Amino acid sequence: MFTMNVDIAIVGAGPAGLCLARALAETGLSLLLVEQQPLDVLREPPFDGREIALTQQSVRMLRELGIWQRVESTDVSALRSARVLNGCNTRGLRVTPDESHEEELGFLVPNDRIRRAAFVSIEHEPRVTLMCDTSVEGLMLPRDSAQLRLSSGEHITARLVIAADSRFSRLRREAGIEAQMHDFGKTMLVCRMALEKSHHSEALEWFGHAQTLALLPLRGNEASVVLTLQPHHLQRVMALDELAFNADMERRFGHRHGAMRLVSTRHAYPLVGTYAHRFVAHRFALAGDAAVGMHPVTAHGFNLGLRGVETLARLLAEVAASGGDIAADRVLRRYQHLHRQATWPLYAATAAIVKMYTNDHPAAHIARHALLQAARALPPVRQIIASALAARGVETPAWRHHRS
């Protein structure tokens, strides 16, 4: 039996886990990153249909980590405005960064390209040990250390274990942390389509009757198309051949984009939101979706995960620099407090929005129409929404001070 001792073991090499490893790589702490996928998948992740809407703040964070520079410019699409429609109303609410010096609300990058860039940034880091094709079979949290038993037979002893293993985190359960899980009873289809009419770099969120549509503008007048339906209805859409699917999307979008042509594979994901009751336990912390798994309607999932990475990395770097215990209760409780402050208001607001805008009762339709009308008429409301989308007014990431 092989035993390894490290300062921090991170479980899960998704975007959050990789970014956390990158953020901690220059703290002097020894890091182990455990991932059940094989190495070749981490090096070249397959297209999964998901486009990540990055705020200006998130782009600055990724640049400070040296990750943004590894994303090809051809994989980045500008998001200059957003429009929210309700039912048959074709005007809706339009959001722009008009109160900012920025030209964009944010940027759209394929999830697989973010994962690839983040992996390249840590692949050859001497203080990051990577174990692929490996899952965690057991977690123990005795007084003086955290211990992992791996599928490969290794036993890991760490000062701190951080779970970044998805919103369905197995380690979260093993650590005895409950989570609020909301199954929205819907499934989301995502794919890329070429559009006949220009999207003008504007995102569209359309709350229709018994369906939700979204269109995210990409380069070359392509778009990421998102359709949310009840699972049995979505199965029928997934089963359509390409020509029938194109015609169905054109109809669902009211022909506002002209002809629409499928240019990628189609992917379906169940919609489940997650919020952990606690983000920490003894020598244990949650990061990314394991802590907060957002409904995609506000496109803030990875942005919030990155905020948590920044907060946790800053606290651990400060404690490590002073020679303190990185897993001290006060340190982990501080992370929990700050990350709850950053995430709970948006998580709760998103849940309320989803409840209102996916309710097909006539009274709900009238209420949300009135809300959009009021928001359109009040510039301060539009400004608040734009600021939330662009995440402006946030200080420069603290890890800048730990990088050369």
N, C-alpha and C positions, 0 to 999 in steps of 0.2 A: 504493500500500500504506500503510495506516494503522498507526502504532505507538503503543502506550500504555505508559507507565511507571507502575508502582504499587509499593507496599511489599509487599502480600500479594495473591496471586490464589488464590481459593478455587474449586475446580471441583466443582459439585454443590450444588443448592439444595434438597436434601432436609432433613429436620429437623435433622440434625447440621450441615450446611453453613450453614443459616440461623441456627441458634443460635450458631455460631462467629462469623459476621459480626456478630450482635448483641453478643456478648461483647467483640469487638474494636473496635466502632464508636466508642468514646470514648477510645481510646488515642492518638489523633492520627495513627495510621497510615492511609494511603490503601488502600482495599480494592476489589478487583474480584471479583464473584461471577458465575461463568459457569454457565449452565444450558441444557440442550438442549430443555426443555419451553417452550411459549409462555407469555407473560405472563398471559393470562387463566386458565390452568390453575394457576399459582402463586397468583393472587389468590383463586381459588375451586376448590381441588382436589376432584376427584370422590371419592365414597365408594369405598373399596377393600376394605372388609370387615375391616380390621385394627383391633383395639382395643389401645391401648398401656397396659400396666400400669405406672403411675408410682409409684415409691417416695416416701415422705415427703421424702427427701433431694432427689429430682429435682424435686418440686413446689417446694421451697424455692429450688432453683437457677433454675427457670423464673420464679419470682416476682421474684428478684433481677434477672433480665434484663428484666423488664417484659413477659414473654410470657404468664405464667399469668393475669394480669389481663385478657387479651384473649380468653381461652377462655370461652365462654358457660357459665353454671352448669348449664344444662340439658344440656350435653354432658359433664358430669362425673358419674361414678357411683362411689360408695364401695365399696371392697373391705374388708370387715370380718373375713373369715376365709377360710381355704382348706382344702380336704379332698383328700387323695390316696387313691385306691382302687386295689386290685390285683385283677384278675380278678373273681371272684364275691363277694369280701368286701365287704359293704355298710357296714362301719364305718370301716376305714382309719385314716389319720392326720389329725387336725384341727389346724390352725395358727391361732392368734389372737395379737393384740398384747397378751396379758395381762401381760407384764412391762414394759409401756411406758405412758406417760401418753397416748399416742395412742389414738384410738378406732378408727382404720382401719389396716390393713396398707399401704394405698395407695389409688390412685384409677385408674379406667379412663377413658380419653379416646380417641375415634376418631383414628386416625392423620391423617386429612385435616384435622381441626380443629386439631391441633397444628401441622401444616404451615401452615395458614391464619394462625393467630395469630403464628407465628414470622415469616412473610412480612410481615404488616402492621407488625411491630415494626421492620423495616429498610427498608421500601419508600421512605420519604422521608428516610432518613439521608443527609446531604450527603457523608459520606466513604465511602459504599458505592455503587459503580457496578455496576449490574445489566445483564448481557447475556443475554437470553433467546433462544430459538430458535437457540442457538449451541452447537456441540460443539467439542471440542479435537481437532485433526487431528495435532498433533505436540507433543512435549515435548523440550526440550534443557536440559541442566544444565551449562553451562560454568562456569568457575571463579568469575567475579565476579557472576553473575546466573542466574536461571532464566527460560526463554523458552517461550512457548506460541504455537503457530500455530493460529488458529481457523478454523472453517468459513466464517465471514463474510469472511475475507481479512485480518483484523487480526492483527498480531503484538504479543504482550504481553511486556514485560520486567518481571520482578518480583524483589524481593529474596528472596521465599519463595513457593513454590507449595504449597498444601495440597489434597490430593485427598480429597474426600468423595463420591465418585461410585459408591457401592454396593459390596457385597461382591464383585462381579465387575469391580472397578475396572480400567479400561483404563490409566489413568495409573500405577497401581501396577506393572503389567507393563512399561510404557515406562521407568519409573525403575529397572528391573532388580531389583525386589523380589519374591522368591518368596513364595508363600503356601501354607499347609497348607489344602487344601480337602477337606472330607468330604461326599460325596453320600450322604445317608442312605437313598437308594433309595425314598423315600416322598414323597407329595404331600399338602399340607394344604388342606382346604376350610374356608373361613370364611364365615359369614353371621350375620344376626340373626334370632332367633326369639322370638315371644311365648309365654310359659309359662302353663299353667293353674294350677300350684302355685307358691307363692312360693319364690324362691331364697334369701331371707333375707340377701342381699348376700354370699353365700359362693361363692367360686370352686371349681370341681371339676376335678381332673385324674384321669382314669380310664384306667389301663393295662389294657386288656382283651386278649383273645386275638386276635392279628392286626389289632388296631386300637388307636388311642389317641384318647380323647375328652377334650375340655375344654369347660367352660361358664364364661363370665365374666359376672358379674351386672351388668346395666344398669338404668337407671331404668325405671319403668313396668312392672316385672316382665318386661322383655325381657332377653335374654341374647345374648352373642356365642357362637356354637357353633363349635367347632373339631373337625374329624374328620380324622385322619391315617390313610391307607391306602397300599397299593402303588398306583402310578399307574393300572394297568389296572382295578383295582377302583374307584378313585375316579372314573374316567371314567364308569362306569355310574351312580354316584350322582349325578353332575353332570347326567346325561341324563334323570333322573327328572322327571316333571311335578310341579307343586307339591304336589298331594294325596299322591302316592306318596312324595315326599321327606319330607313331614311325618310320614307313617306310618313311614317308614324310621328317621327320627331318634328318634321315640318308642320304637321297638323297640330301637334301639342303646343308648339311655339307660335301658333297663329300665323304662320308664314311670314313673320316679321323679319326673318333673316334670309328669305328666299330659299333657294335649293340648299339642302344640307346633305353632306356626304360623309359617311363613316370612314375614318382613316386610321383607326386603331382597333385593338381588341376591346371587348366590353367586359366590365368587372362589376360585381355586385357585392355590397357590404350591408349587413344588418345594422340598424341604427340603435346603439345602446350608449347612454351617457353614464359616466361613473364619477363619483366624488368620494374619496376615502374619508372615513370619520376621523382618522388621524393620519398624519404624514410621517410619523416617526414611531419607533419603539426602541427598546434597549439595543444600542449599537446597530441601529437599522433605520433606513430612511427610504421613502418613496420618491421617484422622479418621473417626469413625463406623464404619459397616460396612466401609469400605475397610480399616480396621485390624483390626477384630474383628467378624465376623458370627456372632451366636449362634444356636443352635437355640432355638426359641421356648418350649421346655418350662419354663424358669425365668423367662420374661418379663422378662429383664434386658437385652435388646439395646439399646434406646434409653437405658436408665438408664446402662449402661456407656459408650455413646457420649457422653452428656452429661457423665459424669465426665471423659472424655478432653478434651472441649471446655473444661471448667473448668480442667484442668491446663495445657493448651496456651495458653489465653488468659491465664492468670495469669503464666506464664513470659514470654510475649511482651510483656505489658504492663510487667512489671518491667524487662526489657531495654530496651524503648523509652523508658521514663521515665529511664533512666540514660544514654541516648544510645549504647547498644551495638549490636552487630550481631544483629538478631533471628534470623538464619539461621546463627549461629555453631554449629559442631559441638557444642560443650559444651552449648548451649541445647537443641538438638534431641535430643542423647543423654539429657539429663536428662528430657525429656518421654517419650522411649521407655522409660526405666527406670521412671518413676512409673506410666505407663499399663500396662506389662507387670505390675507388681506388683498393680495394681487389677483386671486382667482375666484373667490366665492361670489363677489358682486356680479361678475360677468356670467358665471355659471348659473346663478339663480335667475338673472335677467334673461339669459338664453332660454332657460326652461319655460319661463313665462311667455316669451315670444313664441316659442314653438307651440305651446299649448293654445295660445290665441290664434295663431296663423295656420294651424292645421285642424282647427275645429270647423266642421262643415255646417254647423247650425247657422241659420239665417241671422240670428242676433249677433253671433261672433263675427260674421262677415260685415255687418253694419258697423260694429265697434272698431274693427281694424281699419275699415275704410275711413272712419272719422279720425282715427289716430294718425293715419298717413296724411290726411288733409291738414290736420293741425300742425304736424311736423313740417309740411311743405310751406305753410304760411308763417312759421316762426323761425327766422334766421338763427336765433340762439340754439334752437333744438337741432337744426341742421349742423351747426358748428360743433356741438357736442358729439353728434354721431360721427362726423368726419374725424374729430380728434380721437375718438375711440377706435375707429378703423385704422387710423394711421399711427396710433400709440405715440403721439407727440408729447413733448414736455417731460421726457424721462431722462435722467442723468446718464452720462456715458458709462458703459459697463465697467465695473470695478476691476475685472481681471486684467485690464490694460496695464495696471501697475505691476503685474506679475509676469509680464512678457517683455522680452528684449526688443 
